[in-house]
């Protein structure tokens, strides 16, 4: 597996862990032609709209993307355009920030 594949797998697994803790379900489109890597589903709900969804374009980087008031991440135009359309299910970009060294991506502590 090359480093980009490792970053992709890490970001997917990271989001899966967060969703599991929050009690949400995830889905992965069979074909990625809309720049959607994962979708999050919340079962049921209490408002007028039930079972809300959110679709994610995932990126994983060790670059310095944090500015004083902004996060600056270079995104290809196709991905940007796919994210900004008026889709039925809202789409967002999620950037997972990792350390440079792959050995620092995960730290385990024992309590």
Backbone as JSON Lines, residues from 0, in Angstrom:
{"i":0,"aa":"X","n":[0.85,-1.17,0.0],"ca":[0.0,0.0,0.0],"c":[0.9,1.24,0.0]}
{"i":1,"aa":"X","n":[0.62,2.18,-0.9],"ca":[1.43,3.4,-0.89],"c":[0.88,4.38,0.15]}
{"i":2,"aa":"X","n":[1.61,5.47,0.38],"ca":[1.27,6.4,1.46],"c":[-0.11,7.04,1.26]}
{"i":3,"aa":"X","n":[-0.48,7.32,0.01],"ca":[-1.8,7.91,-0.23],"c":[-2.92,6.94,0.09]}
{"i":4,"aa":"X","n":[-2.72,5.68,-0.21],"ca":[-3.71,4.66,0.15],"c":[-3.79,4.51,1.67]}
{"i":5,"aa":"X","n":[-2.65,4.59,2.33],"ca":[-2.65,4.52,3.8],"c":[-3.41,5.7,4.4]}
{"i":6,"aa":"X","n":[-3.2,6.9,3.85],"ca":[-3.91,8.08,4.34],"c":[-5.42,7.94,4.12]}
{"i":7,"aa":"X","n":[-5.8,7.43,2.95],"ca":[-7.22,7.23,2.67],"c":[-7.84,6.26,3.67]}
{"i":8,"aa":"X","n":[-7.18,5.14,3.9],"ca":[-7.7,4.15,4.83],"c":[-7.74,4.68,6.26]}
{"i":9,"aa":"X","n":[-6.72,5.46,6.63],"ca":[-6.68,6.04,7.97],"c":[-7.85,7.0,8.17]}
{"i":10,"aa":"X","n":[-8.1,7.88,7.18],"ca":[-9.18,8.86,7.33],"c":[-10.54,8.17,7.4]}
{"i":11,"aa":"X","n":[-10.75,7.13,6.6],"ca":[-12.02,6.39,6.65],"c":[-12.2,5.74,8.02]}
{"i":12,"aa":"X","n":[-11.15,5.11,8.51],"ca":[-11.22,4.43,9.8],"c":[-11.43,5.42,10.94]}
{"i":13,"aa":"X","n":[-10.79,6.58,10.85],"ca":[-10.95,7.63,11.86],"c":[-12.41,8.08,11.94]}
{"i":14,"aa":"X","n":[-13.01,8.33,10.78],"ca":[-14.41,8.76,10.74],"c":[-15.33,7.63,11.24]}
{"i":15,"aa":"X","n":[-15.01,6.4,10.88],"ca":[-15.8,5.25,11.37],"c":[-15.79,5.2,12.9]}
{"i":16,"aa":"X","n":[-14.63,5.44,13.51],"ca":[-14.53,5.42,14.97],"c":[-15.37,6.53,15.6]}
{"i":17,"aa":"X","n":[-15.3,7.72,15.04],"ca":[-16.09,8.84,15.56],"c":[-17.58,8.55,15.43]}
{"i":18,"aa":"X","n":[-17.99,8.05,14.27],"ca":[-19.41,7.75,14.05],"c":[-19.9,6.66,15.0]}
{"i":19,"aa":"X","n":[-19.06,5.66,15.25],"ca":[-19.44,4.58,16.16],"c":[-19.68,5.11,17.56]}
{"i":20,"aa":"X","n":[-18.8,5.98,18.03],"ca":[-18.95,6.56,19.37],"c":[-20.21,7.42,19.44]}
{"i":21,"aa":"X","n":[-20.52,8.13,18.35],"ca":[-21.7,9.0,18.33],"c":[-23.0,8.23,18.08]}
{"i":22,"aa":"X","n":[-22.89,6.97,17.68],"ca":[-24.08,6.17,17.44],"c":[-24.68,6.32,16.06]}
{"i":23,"aa":"X","n":[-23.88,6.77,15.09],"ca":[-24.35,6.95,13.72],"c":[-23.91,5.79,12.85]}
{"i":24,"aa":"X","n":[-24.63,5.58,11.76],"ca":[-24.27,4.58,10.77],"c":[-23.57,5.26,9.6]}
{"i":25,"aa":"X","n":[-22.73,4.5,8.91],"ca":[-22.03,5.01,7.74],"c":[-22.37,4.18,6.52]}
{"i":26,"aa":"X","n":[-22.29,4.82,5.36],"ca":[-22.38,4.09,4.11],"c":[-21.3,4.61,3.18]}
{"i":27,"aa":"X","n":[-20.91,3.76,2.24],"ca":[-19.87,4.13,1.28],"c":[-20.43,3.9,-0.12]}
{"i":28,"aa":"X","n":[-20.53,4.96,-0.94],"ca":[-21.04,4.77,-2.29],"c":[-20.19,3.76,-3.07]}
{"i":29,"aa":"X","n":[-20.85,2.93,-3.88],"ca":[-20.12,1.94,-4.66],"c":[-19.2,2.59,-5.67]}
{"i":30,"aa":"X","n":[-19.66,3.68,-6.28],"ca":[-18.86,4.4,-7.27],"c":[-18.7,5.83,-6.78]}
{"i":31,"aa":"X","n":[-17.46,6.3,-6.76],"ca":[-17.17,7.67,-6.3],"c":[-17.1,8.6,-7.51]}
{"i":32,"aa":"X","n":[-18.26,8.96,-8.05],"ca":[-18.24,9.93,-9.15],"c":[-18.79,11.28,-8.73]}
{"i":33,"aa":"X","n":[-19.18,11.42,-7.46],"ca":[-19.68,12.69,-6.93],"c":[-18.77,13.26,-5.86]}
{"i":34,"aa":"X","n":[-17.56,12.73,-5.74],"ca":[-16.6,13.18,-4.71],"c":[-17.13,12.91,-3.31]}
{"i":35,"aa":"X","n":[-17.88,11.84,-3.13],"ca":[-18.4,11.44,-1.83],"c":[-17.71,10.15,-1.42]}
{"i":36,"aa":"X","n":[-16.97,10.21,-0.31],"ca":[-16.26,9.03,0.19],"c":[-17.1,8.23,1.18]}
{"i":37,"aa":"X","n":[-17.8,8.94,2.04],"ca":[-18.64,8.31,3.06],"c":[-19.9,9.13,3.28]}
{"i":38,"aa":"X","n":[-20.93,8.47,3.76],"ca":[-22.14,9.16,4.18],"c":[-22.45,8.78,5.61]}
{"i":39,"aa":"X","n":[-23.0,9.71,6.36],"ca":[-23.38,9.48,7.75],"c":[-24.91,9.52,7.83]}
{"i":40,"aa":"X","n":[-25.47,8.55,8.55],"ca":[-26.92,8.48,8.71],"c":[-27.24,8.45,10.2]}
{"i":41,"aa":"X","n":[-28.21,9.28,10.59],"ca":[-28.73,9.23,11.95],"c":[-30.12,8.62,11.87]}
{"i":42,"aa":"X","n":[-30.33,7.56,12.57],"ca":[-31.62,6.88,12.53],"c":[-32.69,7.68,13.27]}
{"i":43,"aa":"X","n":[-33.86,7.77,12.67],"ca":[-35.0,8.39,13.34],"c":[-34.84,9.89,13.5]}
{"i":44,"aa":"X","n":[-35.08,10.37,14.69],"ca":[-35.02,11.79,14.98],"c":[-36.28,12.25,15.68]}
{"i":45,"aa":"X","n":[-36.33,13.52,16.03],"ca":[-37.49,14.05,16.75],"c":[-38.15,15.21,16.04]}
{"i":46,"aa":"X","n":[-37.56,15.71,14.98],"ca":[-38.13,16.86,14.29],"c":[-39.03,16.45,13.14]}
{"i":47,"aa":"X","n":[-39.22,17.38,12.21],"ca":[-40.06,17.12,11.04],"c":[-39.33,16.26,10.01]}
{"i":48,"aa":"X","n":[-38.02,16.38,9.97],"ca":[-37.22,15.6,9.02],"c":[-36.55,14.47,9.8]}
{"i":49,"aa":"X","n":[-36.83,13.25,9.39],"ca":[-36.29,12.08,10.09],"c":[-35.15,11.46,9.3]}
{"i":50,"aa":"X","n":[-34.31,10.73,10.0],"ca":[-33.16,10.02,9.42],"c":[-32.28,10.94,8.56]}
{"i":51,"aa":"X","n":[-31.76,12.02,9.15],"ca":[-30.92,12.93,8.38],"c":[-29.62,12.26,7.93]}
{"i":52,"aa":"X","n":[-29.08,12.79,6.84],"ca":[-27.83,12.28,6.27],"c":[-26.88,13.44,6.0]}
{"i":53,"aa":"X","n":[-25.6,13.1,5.96],"ca":[-24.56,14.05,5.59],"c":[-23.52,13.27,4.8]}
{"i":54,"aa":"X","n":[-23.09,13.82,3.66],"ca":[-22.08,13.14,2.85],"c":[-20.74,13.85,2.97]}
{"i":55,"aa":"X","n":[-19.67,13.04,2.98],"ca":[-18.33,13.54,3.26],"c":[-17.37,13.27,2.12]}
{"i":56,"aa":"X","n":[-16.58,14.26,1.8],"ca":[-15.38,14.08,0.97],"c":[-14.23,14.1,1.97]}
{"i":57,"aa":"X","n":[-13.46,13.02,2.03],"ca":[-12.39,12.9,3.01],"c":[-11.03,13.2,2.39]}
{"i":58,"aa":"X","n":[-10.23,13.92,3.13],"ca":[-8.84,14.16,2.78],"c":[-8.02,13.96,4.05]}
{"i":59,"aa":"X","n":[-6.78,13.55,3.87],"ca":[-5.89,13.28,4.99],"c":[-4.53,13.88,4.65]}
{"i":60,"aa":"X","n":[-4.01,14.71,5.53],"ca":[-2.77,15.4,5.21],"c":[-1.93,15.66,6.46]}
{"i":61,"aa":"X","n":[-0.63,15.8,6.22],"ca":[0.29,16.22,7.27],"c":[0.77,17.65,7.01]}
{"i":62,"aa":"X","n":[0.24,18.28,5.96],"ca":[0.62,19.66,5.63],"c":[0.18,20.63,6.72]}
{"i":63,"aa":"X","n":[0.84,21.78,6.73],"ca":[0.45,22.85,7.64],"c":[-0.72,23.59,6.99]}
{"i":64,"aa":"X","n":[-1.93,23.23,7.35],"ca":[-3.11,23.82,6.72],"c":[-3.84,24.8,7.63]}
{"i":65,"aa":"X","n":[-3.36,24.94,8.86],"ca":[-4.02,25.81,9.82],"c":[-3.47,27.22,9.74]}
{"i":66,"aa":"X","n":[-4.36,28.16,9.45],"ca":[-4.03,29.57,9.43],"c":[-4.62,30.16,10.71]}
{"i":67,"aa":"X","n":[-4.4,31.44,10.93],"ca":[-4.91,32.06,12.15],"c":[-6.43,31.89,12.28]}
{"i":68,"aa":"X","n":[-7.16,32.19,11.23],"ca":[-8.62,32.12,11.28],"c":[-9.23,31.12,10.3]}
{"i":69,"aa":"X","n":[-8.38,30.42,9.55],"ca":[-8.88,29.56,8.49],"c":[-8.13,28.23,8.45]}
{"i":70,"aa":"X","n":[-8.75,27.3,7.75],"ca":[-8.08,26.07,7.34],"c":[-7.93,26.19,5.83]}
{"i":71,"aa":"X","n":[-6.71,26.07,5.34],"ca":[-6.46,26.2,3.9],"c":[-6.0,24.85,3.37]}
{"i":72,"aa":"X","n":[-6.84,24.26,2.54],"ca":[-6.51,22.96,1.95],"c":[-6.71,23.04,0.44]}
{"i":73,"aa":"X","n":[-5.68,22.7,-0.34],"ca":[-5.82,22.74,-1.8],"c":[-6.71,21.59,-2.28]}
{"i":74,"aa":"X","n":[-7.76,21.92,-2.98],"ca":[-8.72,20.93,-3.45],"c":[-8.86,21.07,-4.96]}
{"i":75,"aa":"X","n":[-8.86,19.94,-5.66],"ca":[-9.02,20.04,-7.11],"c":[-10.41,20.58,-7.43]}
{"i":76,"aa":"X","n":[-10.53,21.25,-8.57],"ca":[-11.76,21.95,-8.92],"c":[-12.97,21.01,-9.0]}
{"i":77,"aa":"X","n":[-12.79,19.82,-9.53],"ca":[-13.91,18.87,-9.62],"c":[-14.48,18.57,-8.24]}
{"i":78,"aa":"X","n":[-13.6,18.29,-7.27],"ca":[-14.06,18.01,-5.91],"c":[-14.78,19.22,-5.31]}
{"i":79,"aa":"X","n":[-14.22,20.4,-5.52],"ca":[-14.84,21.62,-5.0],"c":[-16.24,21.8,-5.6]}
{"i":80,"aa":"X","n":[-16.34,21.67,-6.92],"ca":[-17.62,21.84,-7.58],"c":[-18.64,20.79,-7.14]}
{"i":81,"aa":"X","n":[-18.19,19.55,-6.94],"ca":[-19.09,18.5,-6.47],"c":[-19.6,18.78,-5.06]}
{"i":82,"aa":"X","n":[-18.78,19.42,-4.24],"ca":[-19.18,19.73,-2.86],"c":[-20.15,20.9,-2.78]}
{"i":83,"aa":"X","n":[-20.02,21.86,-3.68],"ca":[-20.81,23.08,-3.54],"c":[-22.17,23.05,-4.23]}
{"i":84,"aa":"X","n":[-22.49,21.95,-4.92],"ca":[-23.8,21.89,-5.58],"c":[-24.92,21.87,-4.54]}
{"i":85,"aa":"X","n":[-26.11,22.19,-5.0],"ca":[-27.28,22.18,-4.12],"c":[-27.87,20.76,-4.12]}
{"i":86,"aa":"X","n":[-27.2,19.85,-3.43],"ca":[-27.62,18.45,-3.39],"c":[-28.69,18.25,-2.32]}
{"i":87,"aa":"X","n":[-29.51,17.23,-2.49],"ca":[-30.53,16.91,-1.5],"c":[-29.88,16.58,-0.15]}
{"i":88,"aa":"X","n":[-28.8,15.8,-0.19],"ca":[-28.04,15.47,1.01],"c":[-26.84,16.41,1.07]}
{"i":89,"aa":"X","n":[-26.71,17.22,2.13],"ca":[-25.59,18.16,2.22],"c":[-24.25,17.43,2.18]}
{"i":90,"aa":"X","n":[-23.25,18.11,1.61],"ca":[-21.9,17.56,1.5],"c":[-20.9,18.51,2.14]}
{"i":91,"aa":"X","n":[-19.92,17.91,2.82],"ca":[-18.85,18.72,3.41],"c":[-17.5,18.06,3.15]}
{"i":92,"aa":"X","n":[-16.48,18.87,3.23],"ca":[-15.1,18.39,3.16],"c":[-14.62,18.16,4.59]}
{"i":93,"aa":"X","n":[-14.06,16.98,4.84],"ca":[-13.47,16.66,6.14],"c":[-11.99,16.4,5.92]}
{"i":94,"aa":"X","n":[-11.14,17.21,6.54],"ca":[-9.69,17.04,6.42],"c":[-9.17,16.48,7.73]}
{"i":95,"aa":"X","n":[-8.59,15.29,7.67],"ca":[-8.0,14.65,8.84],"c":[-6.53,15.05,8.87]}
{"i":96,"aa":"X","n":[-6.13,15.73,9.92],"ca":[-4.76,16.22,10.06],"c":[-3.94,15.19,10.84]}
{"i":97,"aa":"X","n":[-2.84,14.75,10.23],"ca":[-1.99,13.71,10.82],"c":[-0.56,14.2,10.98]}
{"i":98,"aa":"X","n":[0.22,13.57,11.85],"ca":[1.65,13.89,11.94],"c":[2.4,13.41,10.69]}
{"i":99,"aa":"X","n":[3.57,13.97,10.46],"ca":[4.4,13.58,9.31],"c":[4.76,12.1,9.34]}
{"i":100,"aa":"X","n":[5.25,11.63,10.49],"ca":[5.73,10.25,10.6],"c":[4.56,9.3,10.81]}
{"i":101,"aa":"X","n":[4.49,8.28,9.97],"ca":[3.39,7.32,10.06],"c":[3.36,6.61,11.42]}
{"i":102,"aa":"X","n":[4.52,6.47,12.03],"ca":[4.57,5.81,13.35],"c":[3.92,6.66,14.44]}
{"i":103,"aa":"X","n":[3.66,7.93,14.14],"ca":[3.01,8.82,15.1],"c":[1.51,8.97,14.86]}
{"i":104,"aa":"X","n":[0.97,8.3,13.86],"ca":[-0.45,8.44,13.55],"c":[-1.34,7.9,14.66]}
{"i":105,"aa":"X","n":[-0.88,6.87,15.33],"ca":[-1.68,6.26,16.4],"c":[-0.84,6.14,17.66]}
{"i":106,"aa":"X","n":[-1.4,6.57,18.75],"ca":[-0.77,6.4,20.06],"c":[-1.76,5.67,20.95]}
{"i":107,"aa":"X","n":[-1.3,4.64,21.61],"ca":[-2.17,3.88,22.52],"c":[-1.68,4.09,23.94]}
{"i":108,"aa":"X","n":[-2.63,4.36,24.82],"ca":[-2.29,4.52,26.23],"c":[-3.02,3.45,27.03]}
{"i":109,"aa":"X","n":[-2.42,3.07,28.11],"ca":[-3.02,2.08,28.99],"c":[-3.37,2.77,30.3]}
{"i":110,"aa":"X","n":[-4.58,2.6,30.73],"ca":[-5.04,3.25,31.96],"c":[-5.1,2.23,33.07]}
